[in-house]
Amino acid sequence: MSKNKIKQAGGIDRSTQRTATADAGSAFRIPYPVLLLIAAVLLVYLPSLSLGFTELDDSIFIKEFRAFNEDTSNLIASFSRGLFDAVKDPYYRPLFSDAMILNYQMSGEEPFGYHLVNVLLHMGVVVMLYWLLLRLGITAANSFYLSVIFAVHPVLTQAVTWIPGRNDTLLALFVVPFLYHSLGYAHSGKAKSLVLSGLFLLLAFFTKETAVFAAPAAFCLLVLYKGLRWNDKNLLVQYGVWAGCFLLWYAARSAATIQSSGIGSAAAFSDMVHRLPVIIQYIGKIFLPVNQSVFPTQEDTVVYFGLMGIVLFGALVALSSNRSSESLEALAGALGIFLLFLMPALLVPAALNQQTFEHRLYLPAIGVLLALPHTALLNNRFSEKQRAAVIGVLCGVLALLNVRHQHNFSDPLTFWTSAAETSPNSAYANMMLAARLDKTENARSEQLFRKAYKLNPKEKYLNFYMAEMLQRKDSVMASEPYLLVEKKISDYVQCDFLLARVAMEKRDLNGSIGYLERYLQRDPYNPMAHNNLLLLYVDTQQPDKARNLIRSMQQKGMDVPAPLRAKLGM
């Protein structure tokens, strides 16, 4: 980079000054770095291509959203609705929905295609991260080392192997080039870089709400990490573009049919204060990734690995061969980026989500990587070959941990077994495991359901499962209170089906009819519900409704017993 371009940016390009001598004095070169990075991703994540579904959101987006995914006109409709529900959902992520629609066109309901796309997205981020690091002035060798660590690190396993984790890889696919082109415009002032940075920021906004922290992170990168003046003309222009992108996204989100997320409320602030130790837990999973979970909770995650990680990081900084003020300011910028991208994990209201998922570290991890060139890991007196050997061993260990962790995402039973083992105080994890054991290990399933109920009797769907368990044991009347509670909590459609049986037990035929009619309005393809309702219409002398129901059943391809048709003159 020329001195003229540095002067245009209105500040001191610290990383270029710091690394130019190292690059010139080293004869060590890594051949075909991009191909090697691609190979590293493929080698580590090849096992993930044989994984199935976990039944944590993935089955919702692919199987339950079948009708939505089949209609490509929903590529536009997704910009005017919530993610899970068109109107009762605080999540606004249209580009994620579009990614699932397009994937469905190619893969249908087969998991292989979704896992393949996840791996390709991660591959793209790794390569673009390498280019970003080069643009930051980090040496080619160190840029490669940092990128390969990112490629294989097990704390990012969930973002790649869990299908809905692509929300974070897709977000990074837009945020990293946004940072890249923001740097480009800061140095060159070229309109092309400005347009591209704005475009990628806008795409990031429409992918996930976390993108609201991308512009502040870019500020940290440009002003703290690179040492540019905050009020330089090229940066002032970018601030305007960033604000314009935010307003466009905010207007589209406001026009969409979504509910408030609750962020900004007094309860959310209280939740954030309670979640502050999560920062330490996440640091532990980055520096000592040995206590991973597919369904982590704050309560079941220890902090001592995080404290050890902080001590380790402090030692690496202290032992660095460069402890200049410029290096410390760059460190502050890198840690600022880490904290900014981690902020959404702290801001999510507990009523909305209580998990401390590891896929949320996908972008924050980049901030940690930016700090490493200022530590003894990469800033030391080793020869380049010795440094490559150390990084090689480190990446080998990380890759092994990654592959081992991938197994936990192989199928629903394995996933929820791991979830319940690593988060034993999660009512949801225990409930989901119990639901997958109810046909094979009834005694253990019942034990887990009761444990989950003791942990949190208001857990969504848990009261339904308790009622279902009781009805299987012919304790039909005892199931009613649970079903009525579940209807208040989630209004789960299956509650009406079970309540129809409760009404039958009470000899309340009209009540049973009412429940079945409401059920079929929301789930119109259940043959058993249709047959039960048909018999009730006949028993209560409602032949017109019975005939209409038979016609509806025939249109749906359902069989209707011949004696019933004959009795109704059909």
LUMZALUM-896857 format. One record per residue: residue in one letter; x, y, z of N, C-alpha, C, O in turn. Coordinates in steps of 0.02 Angstrom, whole numbers, plus 50000, padded with zeros to 5 digits. Example, Ala and Ser with C-alpha at 12.3 -4.5 7.8 and 13.67 -1.06 7.14 Angstrom:
<pts>
A506604971650390506154977550390506604983550390507124983450423;S506424988850354506844994750357506455000250394506705005750402;
</pts>
This chain:
<pts>
M500434994050000500005000050000500445006250000500915006650040;S500305010949958500735016749950500635021650006500125021650041;K501145025950016501095031150067500535035950052500205038550097;N500425037249987499895041849968499215039449992498805043350017;K499095032849985498455030050006498375030350081497835031450107;I498935029350117498905029950190498745037050210498345038250255;K499055041750176498925048750191498205050650176497895054550213;Q497925047850122497225049150105496765047050161496255050350174;A496935041750195496505039250248496535043450310496125042650355;G497025048050313497045052750368497295049950433497075052350486;G497725045050433497985042250495498585037850483498845037550427;I498785034450535499375030050532499135022950522498755020350563;D499365019750468499175012750456499635008250496500155006050472;R499425006850558499865003350605500054996450581500644994550584;S499564992650558499704985750540500174985250482500584980650479;T500134990050433500604989950377501304991350400501774987950381;Q501374996450443502034998150470502324992250509502914990850505;R501894989050547502124983850592502344977550556502804974150578;T502024975950500502134969450469502554969650406502764964450381;A502674975650379503034975950316503734972850321503954969150277;T504084974550377504764971850385504754964350393505184960850365;A504264961850431504234954550441504124950950376504414945650364;D503694953850332503554950650268504154950750223504304945850189;A504514956450224505084957050179505664952650202506054950250161;G505724951750267506294948050293506184940550295506644936950314;S505614938150278505484931050282505464927850213505114930250169;A505834922450205505834918850142505304913350141505214910050090;F504954912450198504464907150204503824909150168503554914550181;R503584904850125502974906250089502514900150091502744894450088;I501874901350097501374895950096501084895550026500754900250004;P501204890049990500954889649922500204888549919499924884749959;Y499884891749871499164890949860498754891349924498394886649941;P498794896849961498454897350026497694896550022497394893450065;V497384899349969496654898849963496444891549953495964889249984;L496814887949911496654880849900496754876849963496374872249978;L497264878550001497384874950064496834876350115496634871850152;L496584882450117496034884150162495404880250143495044877650186;I495264880050078494684876150053494754868850072494274865650094;A495364866150064495494859150081495394857950155495134852650175;A495614862750197495534861950270494804861550289494604857350331;V494384865850259493664865750274493364859050252492984855950290;L493534856850192493254850550166493474844650209493074840250224;L494104844550228494364838950266494024838450334493834832950356;V493934844150367493644843950434492894842750433492624839150475;Y492544845750384491824845450384491524840250337490924840050328;L491944836150307491684830850265491204826150302490694824150274;P491344824350366490874820150403490184823250411489694819650418;S490144829850411489494833150423489004831950366488404832850374;L489254830050307488814828950249488364822850259487864822250224;S488544818550304488134812550316487664813350376487304808650395;L487654819350406487234820550464486504821250442486354822850385;G486054820150489485344821050475485074827450507485434832350511;F484454827250529484154832850564484234831950639484324826350663;T484194837450676484234837150749483544837850781483454836250840;E483064840350742482394842050767482424847750817482014848150863;L482914852150808482924858650841482894863850785483404865850758;D482304866050768482174871150716482284868750644481924870850599;D482774864250632482904862150563482294858750532482134859850474;S481964854450571481374851050544480804856050532480374854850489;I480794861450570480284866650560480414870150493479954870650451;F481024872450482481184876250422481134872050358481014874750304;I481234865550363481264861350303480624857250294480344857050239;K480384854050347479804849650341479144853350353478684852850312;E479104856850408478474860350424478354866150377477774868050365;F478884869150349478814874650302478814872250230478984876050184;R478634866050220478654863150152478264867350102478524869150049;A477654868950119477234872850072477534879750059477514882150002;F477804882850110478114889450102478734889050058478834893350015;N479144883950068479764883150030479634881249957480034883049913;E479094877749944478954875649875478774881449830478884881049769;D478504886749857478264892549818478824897749814478954901249864;T479134898449757479704903149750479484910449754479894914849762;S478834911749748478604918649757478714921049828478704927049841;N478824916349874478954918249943479654921049953479824923450007;L480064920849900480704924249904480604931749915481034935049945;I480044934349891479864941349902479454942049966479554946650005;A478984937349976478534937750034478914937450100478674940050150;S479494934250101479874933650163480104940350191480264940850250;F480114945550149480314952250171479754955850208479864961250235;S479154952950209478594956450240478294952450298477734953850320;R478664947450325478394943250378478944941250426479544942450414;G478744938050482479224935450530479524928950505479304926150455;L480024926550541480384920550520479994914150533479864910450485;F479794912850595479434906750611478694907350596478374902550575;D478424913150608477704914250599477614920950563477984925650574;A477104921150520477004927150480476854933350522477044938850503;V476524932450579476324938350619476524937850693476574942950726;K476634931850719476774930950790477504929250802477664924150833;D477954933350776478664931750779479084938050782478974942550742;P479554938650829479974944550833480584944250786480924949250777;Y480724938350757481314937550714481154939750643480664937450613;Y481574944250616481494946550547482144944950510482634948550515;R482134939450472482734936950438482564934450368482614928550354;P482364939050324482124936950258482634933350215482454928650179;L483274935350218483764931950175483914924950199484084920550160;F483854923750264483914916850289483334912650261483444907050238;S482724915350264482154911850236482254910450162482104904950138;D482514915350125482644914450054483164909050041483104905149994;A483674908850084484184903650077483884896650085484074892050050;M483404895950132483084889550142482614887850084482564882050064;I482274892850056481834891649999482244889249939482064884349907;L482804892649925483224890749868483524883849879483574879749833;N483734882549941484014875949956483494870449947483654864949924;Y482864872049965482324867149957482204865449884482054859749867;Q482284870449840482194869049768482694863849744482534860049698;M483274863649773483804858949752483784852449791483924847149763;S483604852749855483694847049899483054843949926483074838449953;G482494847449918481884844749948481954844150023482174848850056;E481784838250050481844837150122482434832650140482454829950195;E482894831750093483494827750107484024831950141484194837250115;P484274829850199484744834150237485414835250203485744840350216;F485634830750158486294831350128486394838250095486904841450107;G485914840350056485994846650020486064852650066486424857350051;Y485714852550122485744858050170486424858150205486724863450215;H486674852250223487334851950254487874854050205488364857350224;L487804852250142488294854150091488314861850084488854864750081;V487744865050081487714872350075488034875550137488394880550131;N487914872750196488224875450256488984875350252489314880150271;V489254869750228489974869150221490244874150170490764877250181;L489884874950115490104879650063490084886850089490524890850073;L489584888550129489544895250158490144896450204490454901750201;H490304891550246490874892150291491524892950250491954896950267;M491574889150197492164889550153492234896550125492784899350124;G491684899450103491704906250075491914911350127492304915850111;V491674910650188491864915350241492614914750257492944919850266;V492864908650260493574907550275494014910950223494494914350241;V493844910150160494244913150107494214920850110494714924150102;M493614923550121493544930850124493874933650187494134939250186;L493874929850241494234931950301494974932550286495304937250309;Y495244927850249495954928050230496114934450191496614937750204;W495674936150143495784942350104495714948550148496074953450138;L495244948350196495174954050241495804955050283496044960650291;L496084949550308496684950050349497274952750309497674956750334;L497314950650246497834953450203497744960950193498224964750196;R497124963050182496994970250172497154974150235497334980050231;L497094971050293497264974350355498014975350363498234978750409;G498414972350319499134972950323499464967450364500064967850376;I499094962450385499384956750421499764952550370499554951650313;T500334949850391500754946150344500374940350312499894937850341;A500594938350253500254932950217500244926550259499744923050261;A500814925050292500854918950332500364919350391499994914550404;N500374924950427499934925650485499194925850464498764923250500;S499044928850407498364928850382498124921750369497544920050383;F498564917750342498394910650329498294906950395497814903150402;Y498744907950443498684904450507498014906050541497664901650565;L497844912450543497234914550576496614911750540496134909650572;S496644911650474496074909150435495984901650444495414899250447;V496534897950448496464890650456496224888950527495874884050537;I496424893050577496154892050645495404893050644495034889150674;F495184898250610494464899550603494124893850566493564891950583;A494444891150516494154885850475494004879550514493504876250501;V494424877850564494364871350597494154871950670494054866750703;H494094877950697493964878650769493304875350789492794876650757;P493304871250841492694867550860492144871950890491564869850892;V492304878050913491774882250940491304884650885490754886950899;L491524883950822491114885850765490754879850734490394880550684;T490844873950763490544867850736489794868450728489514866550677;Q489464871250779488734871650777488484875950719487974874550689;A488854881350704488654885850650488664882350583488284884250537;V489084877150576489154873650512488754867250509488434865850459;T488754863250563488444856650560487704856750578487334852150560;W487474861850614486764862550629486464866850574486674872650565;I485984864350537485744867650477485524874850490485724879250451;P485114876350542484934883450553485524887750573485464893950574;G486104884750590486694888650605486944892750547487364897250556;R486684891350487486894895150429486694902450434486954906650396;N486244904150479486064911150488486694915150505486764920950485;D487144912150544487764915650564488294915450510488654920350500;T488354909750474488844909650419488624914150362489034917450330;L487974914250349487714918650296487814926050315487994930150273;L487704927550378487824934450402488554936250393488714941750368;A489004931750412489724933150405489924933750331490384937550314;L489574930150288489714930450216489594937550189489884939450138;F489184941450223489064948350204489464953350246489684958450221;V489554951850311489904956550355490644956950338490924962450337;V490964951250324491684951350309491834955550247492294959650249;P491484954650190491614959050133491414966350146491704970850117;F490924967450190490764974350210491374977550243491544983250226;L491694974050289492294976650321492854977550270493224982450273;Y492914972750225493444973050173493374979250130493854982850119;H492764980550105492664986250061492644992850100492794998150071;S492464992650164492514998750205493245000850211493405006750207;L493684995950221494394997450222494635000150155495025004850151;G494374997050101494564999150034494385006350021494775010149993;Y493775008350041493565015250029493945020050074494115025550052;A494085018050135494465022350181495145024150152495395029650163;H495445019450116496105020650088496105023650018496545027650001;S495615021849977495625023949907495125029349890495225033349845;G494565029449927494035034249910493665032549847493295036749821;K493745026449822493405024449760492665023049772492485019649821;A492245025549727491525024849735491325017449734490855015549769;K491675013349696491515006249692491555002949761491114999049779;S492075004549798492155001649865491595003949911491345000149952;L491395010349904490865013049946490195009549931489835007749977;V490045008749867489425005449847489404998249871488904995849896;L489964994749862489994987649882489934986949958489604982449983;S490264991349995490214990850068489504992050091489254988550135;G489154996950061488454998150078488004992350059487554990550097;L488124989450000487724983749978487794977850025487294974850045;F488414976150044488514970450089488234971850159487994967250192;L488264978050181487974979650246487214978850244486914976250291;L486904981050189486184980350182485984972950181485484971050212;L486364968850145486234961650144486304958550213485924954150232;A486794960950251486884958450319486294960250362486054956050401;F486034966350356485444968350395484854963750382484504961750429;F484744961950320484174957750303484294950350317483864946150303;T484884948750343485034941750361484914940450434484604935350452;K485154944950477485064943950549485154950650585485534954950563;E484794951450640484794957650677485484959550704485624965350716;T485924954650713486604955750737486974960850694487454964050718;A486754961750633487094966350587487084973550611487464977650586;V486654975250659486644982050685487314983750718487464989650728;F487704978750735488354979950766488934979650716489514980550734;A488774978550652489294978150601489624984950590490234985350584;A489224990350586489504996950575489944999250634490495001650623;P489704998550697490155000150753490794995950753491324998450771;A490744989550732491334985350727491814988050673492424988050682;A491524990450618491944993450565492294999650591492875000850574;F491955003550632492255009450663492865007450705493395010550700;C492785002250747493334999750787493914997550743494494998750759;L493744994250688494264991650644494654997350611495264997150608;L494295002450588494615007950552494985012750598495545014750583;V494675014450654494955019650697495445016950749495985019650758;L495255011550783495695008750834496205003950805496815004650817;Y495964999150766496424993950742496904996750689497494995150690;K496635000850643497055003650590497345010450606497815012750572;G497085013850657497365020250677497185026050632497555030850628;L496615025650596496395031150554496015036350595495745034750648;R495995042550571495635047750607494885046750600494645045450545;W494525047250654493805045950653493435050950610492895049350583;N493705057050604493365062250566493655063350496493555068550466;D494015058350471494265058850403493685059150354493155056150366;K493775062650299493235063650251492945056950227492335056150225;N493375052150210493135045650184492735041850237492275038050221;L492915042750301492545039350354491875042750366491375039450379;L491865049450362491235053050371490725051150318490135050350332;V490965050250256490515048050202490235041150218489645039850207;Q490655036750244490425029950261489915030050317489435026150316;Y490005034450365489515034750419488815036150391488315033350413;G488785040650341488155042250310487845036250275487245035050279;V488275032450240488035026450205487785021350255487255018250245;W488155020350309487945015650361487265017450390486835013250399;A487175023950405486535026250432485975025150382485415023250401;G486115026550318485605025550266485395018250261484805016750253;C485885013650264485725006450262485295004450321484825000550314;F485475007050380485075005350439484355007750432483895004150449;L484265013850407483585016550400483175012650349482585011550360;L483485010450294483135006350245482904999850276482334997750267;W483354996650312483184990350346482644991450398482164987550403;Y482714996650438482234997950492481544999250464481034997150492;A481515002850407480865004350376480544997850351479944996850361;A480934993550319480664987150295480444982750352479924979550349;R480834982650405480654978550464480034981250498479614977350521;S479964987750501479374990750533478744989350493478204988750521;A478814988850426478234987550383478034980150384477474978450365;A478494975850405478344968650407477884966950465477844970650514;T477534961250459477064959150511477424955050564477374948950566;I477794958550608478154955050661478004958450728477774964150730;Q478144954750781478024957350848478674960350876479214959250849;S478604964150928479184967050962479584961450995479304956651021;S480244962150993480684957051023480754957951098480974953351133;G480574963851124480654965151196481334967851214481454969551272;I481794968451164482444971351177482354978751193481994982251158;G482684980951246482624987951266482164988851326482144994251355;S481794983651344481354984151402481764983551466482344981551465;A481444985151521481784984551586481964977351601482504975951628;A481524972651582481664965551593482264963351552482674959351576;A482324965851490482884964051448483544966651477484054963251473;F483524972751506484124975451538484334971151598484924969751608;S483834969051637483984964651693484274958051670484734955351700;D483994955351615484264949051587484984949951564485394945551574;M485134955851534485804957051510486314957151567486854954251562;V486124960351622486574960551680486684953451706487244951651724;H486154949551708486214942551731486664938551685486994933851708;R486674940251621487044936251572487784938451565488144935251526;L488004943451599488694945751590489214940151599489704940151563;P489124935451647489614929951652489674925651589490154922051581;V489174926151545489204922351482489814924351441490094920251405;I490024930651447490624932951411491224928651431491604926451388;I491294927551496491844923351521491774916251496492264913051476;Q491164913651496491044906851472491234906151399491554901251379;Y491044911051359491214910851287491964911351276492234907951232;I492304915351315493044915851308493354909051322493824907051288;G493084905551372493344898951387493254894151329493694890051316;K492684894651294492564890051238492994891751178493104887451135;I493234897851174493684899651119494394897251133494714894251090;F494654898551193495344896951209495444889851234495974886951224;L494934887051265494974880151290494324876551272493904875351316;P494244874751209493594871851186493504864551204493504860151160;V493444863251268493374856351291492704855051327492564849451347;N492314860251337491674859451372491094861651329490674865551351;Q491084859251268490564861351221489904857751233489884852351262;S489374860951210488714858051216488304859851154488384865351127;V487874855351133487434856851076486864861451097486534864551055;F486744861851163486174865651189486384868851255486094867351307;P486894873251254487174875851316486714880751351486334884451320;T486764880851417486414885751458486924889051504487444886151520;Q486774895051525487224898551570487314894751635487874894351662;E486764891951661486794888651726487224882351725487534880551775;D487254878951668487624872651664488314873351632488644868251619;T488524879451619489194880551590489644883551643489494888751672;V490204880351656490674882651708491034888951683491094890151623;V491294892851731491654898951713492414898151719492794902351695;Y492644892751751493364892251763493764891351699494344893451696;F493474888251648493834887951584493914894951555494424896551525;G493394899051565493434905951541493964909851578494344913651548;L494004909051644494514912451683495204910251662495674914251659;M495284903751649495924901151625496084904051557496664905651542;G495574904751514495674907751448495904914951453496334917051415;I495614918751500495814925751509496544926151532496924930251508;V496724921751579497414921551602497894919751545498424922651538;L497694914851505498104912751448498194918451398498744919651374;F497644921851383497684927451336498124933051364498524935951328;G498054934451429498474939551460499204937751456499624942151444;A499364931451467500064929251463500324929951391500894932051382;L499914928251342500134928951272500264936251254500724937751216;V499854940751281499964947851269500614950151304501014953751274;A500704948051366501294950151404501934947451374502454950851377;L501914941551345502514938451316502644940551244503134938451214;S502204944651216502294946851146502924950951139503114954651184;S503254950151083503874953851070503744961151050504214965051043;N503104962951041502924969851024502374972151071501794970051064;R502554976451119502054979051166502014986651161501934990151211;S502064989151101502034996351090501334998951103500854995051107;S501265005451109500605008551120500155007251060499555006251067;E500445007350999500055005950939499764998850941499194997650922;S500174994150964499954987250968499394986451020498914982751009;L499454989951075498944989551127498294992751104497754990251120;E498344998151065497735001151038497394996550988496784996150986;A497794993150948497514988250901497184982550938496664980050918;L497494980450993497184975351035496504977651061496024973851062;A496484983851082495844986651107495324986551052494734985151065;G495524988150991495054987950935494804980950921494204980050909;A495254976050924495054969050912494564966650966494064963350951;L494714968251029494274966151083493604969851079493084967151098;G493614976051055492994979751045492554976350993491954975951002;I492864973950940492494970250888492194963850917491614962250904;F492584960350957492344954250990491724955751033491224952151028;L491764960851074491214962451119490604965051082490034963551101;L490714968951029490144971550991489754965850958489134965750961;F490104961150927489764955650894489464950750945489014946850928;L489714950951006489454946551058488834949551092488454946051125;M488754956151085488214959651120487524956651109487144956151158;P487334954451049486654951551041486524945551085485954944451107;A487044941651100486954935851144486764938051215486454934251252;L486954944251233486784946851299486114950251299485774950651351;L485914952851241485304956951238484664952851227484124955451238;V484734946651206484134942551193483744941651258484024938951306;P483114943751262482724942851323482664935451342482584931151299;A482704934051406482654927151429481994924051410481954917951397;A481464928051406480814925351387480814923051315480394918951295;L481274925651275481304923851204481774917951193481624913451153;N482344917951228482834912551218483314912651277483604917751293;Q483404906851309483834906451367484494902851352484924902251396;Q484574900351292485174896451276485764901051260485684906651237;T486364898551273486984902151256487324898251199487884895651206;F486984898051142487214893951086487914896051062488094901951063;E488304891051042488984892351019489014895250949489514898450931;H488484894250908488504897150841488524904750844488704908050795;R488324907750900488334914950908489054917750912489154923750909;L489544913350918490244915450921490554916150852491144917850846;Y490174914750799490474914550732490784921350714491364921450693;L490434926750722490724933350708491174935850764491714938450750;P490984935150828491434937350882492124934250878492624937350896;A492164928050854492814924650850493304928450805493904928150816;I493034932050756493474936050712493834941350752494414942850739;G493494944350802493814949250844494394946350882494924949550889;V494314940250908494854936850944495434935450896496014936350915;L495274933250836495814931850786496214938150772496824937850764;L495884943950767496234950250753496704952150809497184955850799;A496564949650870497004951150927497634946850927498144948950954;L497614940950897498154936150903498814938450871499344936650898;P498824942350816499464944750791499844949250840500434950550831;H499494951550892499804955950942499974952151005500104955151057;T499984945551000500154941251057500744936851039500974936650982;A500984933351090501574929051079501434923151035501894919751012;L500804921651021500654916050977500944917250907501214912750876;L500884923350882501134925050816501684930350817502074930950770;N501724934050871502224939350876502774936950924502774938550983;N503244933150897503764930150938504414929650897504444931950840;R504924926850927505574926550894505694919850858506254918250838;F505164915850851505224909550814505364911050740505184916250714;S505674906150708505724906550635505034905150606504594902450640;E504934906950543504274905850513504104898450510503514896650517;K504594894250499504464887050496504274884350565503844880050571;Q504604886950617504424884850685503714887150702503324883450733;R503554893250682502894895850695502374891750658501834890250685;A502524889750596502054885650557501944878950591501394876350591;A502474876150621502414869650654501954870350716501534865950728;V502044875650754501624876750814500894877450793500454874350823;I500764881550742500074882550719499794876050691499204874650700;G500214872150657499994865850630499754861050684499234857750677;V500134860550738499944856250794499294858750826498844854850841;L499254865450836498654868350865498034866850822497514864950849;C498104867850757497524866650713497344859250710496754857550702;G497844854950715497704847750716497274845850776496794842050770;V497454848650835497054847250896496354850050889495864846750905;L496304856250864495644859350855495214855350806494614854550817;A495514853050752495144849250702494874842650731494314840750716;L495274839250772495054833050803494464834250850493984830450850;L494504839650889493954841450933493324843050893492764841450913;N493424846350837492874848150793492514841950767491904841450772;V492894837450738492594831350709492234827250762491704824550750;R492534826950822492204823250876491544826450896491054822950910;H491524833150896490914836650916490374836050862489784836150879;Q490564835350800490074834750746489614828850756489024829150736;H489854823550785489444817550796488814819150835488304815850826;N488854824050880488284825650922487694828550883487144829250910;F487804830350819487274833150777487004828050727486664829850679;S487164821650737487024816650685486284814950677486054813750622;D485904814850732485194813050729484854815550792485194817450840;P484184815750794483834818650851484004815450918484104818850968;L484034808750920484164805350983484864807051009484944808451069;T485364806850965486044808450986486094815751008486404817351059;F485764820150970485794827350986485494828751054485804832151095;W484894826251067484554827851130484844823951189484774826151246;T485154818251176485514814751229486094819051252486214819951312;S486474821651204487034826051220486794832351254487114834651302;A486224835151231485964841251261485784840151334485944844351377;A485444834651349485234833251418485834831751462485824833351522;E486354828651435486954827051474487354833251491487604833951547;T487424837751443487844843751453487454849551485487754854151513;S486794849351480486374854451511485824851051553485234851551536;P486014847751606485534843751645484984847951678484464845251697;N485094854451686484604858751717484154862251667483784866851685;S484184860151604483754862851553483114858651548483134852851529;A482554861751565481914858151559481784856151487481524850751473;Y481954860651440481824859351369482234853451344481964849151309;A482874853051362483294847551340483044840851366483014835951330;N482864840751430482594834551460481934832651427481814826751414;M481504837451414480864836151382480954833251312480624828451293;M481404836351273481504834051204481804827051201481634823151157;L482254825551247482524818751250481974813851270481914808451241;A481574815651318481024811251340480544809751283480304804151276;A480404814851242479944813851186480214809051135479824805751100;R480874808451130481174803851082481284796951110481474792351074;L481154796151175481224789551206480554786451224480524780751248;D480004790151211479354787851237479114781451205478674778151233;K479384779551147479154773351115479644767551125479484761851110;T480234769151150480744763851159480934762751232481074757051251;E480944768051272481124767451342480614771351383480754776851407;N480024768451391479474771951424479624774251494479454779851513;A479954770051533480094771751603480564777751607480454782451645;R481094777551566481574783151567481254789551539481384795051563;S480834788551489480494794351460480054797751512480064803951517;E479674793951549479234796851600479654800251654479454805551678;Q480214797351672480654800351723480914807151699480944811951737;L481104807451636481364813751608480824819051603480944824951616;F480224816951583479664821751580479534824751649479444830851656;R479534820551700479394822951768479964827451793479854832251829;K480574825751774481144829951792481084836851759481194841951791;A480904836751695480824843051659480264847251691480334853351697;Y479724844051710479164847651740479354850751807479134856151825;K479774847151844480004849751908480464855751898480454860451937;L480864855551844481324861151829480944867351807481104872951827;N480434866351764480064872151739479374869851714479304867651657;P478864870451757478194868051737477874872251682477354870351655;K478174877951666477894882251613478284881751548478184885751502;E478724876851543479104875851481478624874451423478174870351429;K478734877951368478304877251310478284869951287478804866751279;Y477674867351276477514860551253477564855251308477324849651298;L477864856951365477964851751417477294849351445477214843351456;N476824853951457476174851851483475804847351434475434842851454;F475904848551369475604844151319475894837051325475534832151323;Y476554836751331476874830151336476654826551399476554820451399;M476574830251454476334827151516475634824351506475484818751528;A475204828151472474524825951459474514819751413474144815051424;E474934819951362474974814251315475194807951351474934802551338;M475674808751396475924803051435475364800151478475294794051484;L474974804551509474424802251551473884798751510473594793851532;Q473734801351451473224798251410473444791351386473034786851378;R474084790551373474324783851354474234778851411474164772851400;K474234781351472474144777151531473404776851551473234774551606;D472954779151506472234779251517472024783751575471484782851603;S472444788451593472254793451643472014799651606472304805051611;V471454798651569471224803951523471004810151561471194815751542;M470614809351614470354815151651470924818951684470894825151690;A471444815351706472004818751739472404823051690472784827351712;S472324821851626472704825651576472414832551562472764836951537;E471784833551579471444839851560471794846051587471894850751549;P471964846351652472284852551677472924854351639473054860151625;Y473324849351621473944850551584473784853451515474124858051492;L473284850751483473104853051415472844860251417473004864251372;L472464861951467472204868751471472764873751485472754879351460;V473254871651525473834875951538474234876851474474454882451458;E474334871351437474734871851375474394876351324474734879951287;K473734876151321473384880551274473514887851290473564892051245;K473574889551354473724896351374474444898251358474594903951340;I474904893351364475614894751353475774895251279476094900051256;S475564890151241475784889751171475214889151120475314890051060;D474604887551145474044886051100474244880751049474074881250990;Y474604875651071474834870351028474234866650998473774864751034;V474244865650933473664862950897473454856050923472864854550925;Q473934851950942473774845150964473384844951029473074839851045;C473384850451066473004850651129472264849551115471924846051152;D472004852551061471294851751045471124844551030470584842251047;F471584840950998471454833850981471384829751045470944825451051;L471834831051094471804827251156471214829551199470914825551235;L471054835951197470484838351235469824835551209469344834851246;A469794833951145469204830651117469094823851151468534821851163;R469634820451165469574813951199469344815051272468954811051298;V469594820351303469374821951372468614823151372468264820751416;A468384827051323467664828651319467254822251308466714821451336;M467514817651268467174811251257467134807351322466624804251336;E467664807551362467674804051426467134806851472466854803351513;K466994813351464466484816651504465784815751474465294818251502;R465734812351418465104811451380464854818251353464254819151342;D465304822751343465144829351315465284829051239465814831351217;L464804826351201464914825251130464994831951092465414832551048;N464584836851109464644843351075465304846751091465594849951047;G465544845951152466204848751169466754845451129467214848751105;S466704838751121467194835151082467184837351009467704838050977;I466574838450983466504840950914466844847750906467204848950858;G466734852150954467044858750951467804858550949468124862050910;Y468084854250991468824853650992469084850850925469574853350899;L468744845750898468974842850835468894847750777469314847950732;E468354851650777468264856550724468824861750726469084863750674;R469004864050787469554868950792470214865850772470624868950739;Y470304859450791470924856050772470994855550697471534856950670;L470464853550662470504852550589470564859150551470774859150493;Q470384864650581470504871050549471254872450542471474875850496;R471644869750590472364871050590472774865150563473334866150540;D472504859250567472844853250540472334849250501472074844250526;P472194851250439471634848350400471774841650368471364839150330;Y472354838650381472524832350346472614826550394472964821750377;N472314826750453472374821350501471784816550491471214818350508;P471884810550464471334805850450470954803750512470344803250511;M471314802650568470984800450629470514805850655469954804250677;A470724812050653470294817550676469664818050632469124819150658;H469754817150567469174817250522468694811550538468084812650542;N468954805550546468514799750561468144800650627467554799150632;N468514803150679468184804150744467624809350738467084808450767;L467764814750702467264820050695466664817450655466094819150671;L466794813450604466244810750564465784806350606465174806850601;L466074802150648465674797850691465264801950740464694800250756;L465564807350765465204811650812464614815250778464084815950808;Y464724817450716464164820550679463584815650670463004817450677;V463764809350656463244804250647462884802950713462264802550715;D463274802250767462984800650832462544806350859462074805050896;T462694812450839462304818250864461784820550814461524826050819;Q461644816350764461114817750716461234824250677460804828550674;Q461834824850648461994830750608462204828350538462784828850519;P461714825750499461884822650434462174827550383462614825650344;D461954833750383462224838550334462964839750345463364839950298;K463144840750409463854841750424464254835450408464824835850385;A463954829650421464294823350406464434822750331464974820750311;R463934824350289464024823850217464554828850192464974827150150;N464534834850219465044839850198465744837450217466224838450180;L465794834350276466444831950298466684826250253467274825950236;I466224821850233466414816250188466674819050122467184816650097;R466344824050095466574827050032467274829950041467704829249997;S467384833350097468044836250111468574830750116469134831550091;M468404825250150468874819650157469044816650090469614815050076;Q468544815850047468664812849981469094817449938469514814949900;Q469004823949944469424828649907470154828249929470614829449889;K470254826449992470934825850018471224818750007471784817450027;G470834814449976471074807649962471014802950020471344797750022;M470584804550069470504800250128469944795150116469444796650084;D470044789150143469524783950137468964785050187469084786950244;V468354783950165467764784450208467414777650206467254775050153;P467294774550265466974767950266466324767850226465904772350232;A466234762550185465644762050142464994761950182464504765050161;P464964758450240464324758550278464114765550299463514767150299;L464594769750316464424776650335464164780650276463684784350282;R464494779650219464254783250159463544780950142463114785050125;A463424774350147462754771750131462234774350180461674776050160;K462414774550244461954777050295461744784250282461184786250298;L462204788150252462064795150238461824796250166461754801950144;G461704790750131461454791150063461954793950014461774797749968;M462594792150022463114794649977463454788649942463904789649901;
</pts>
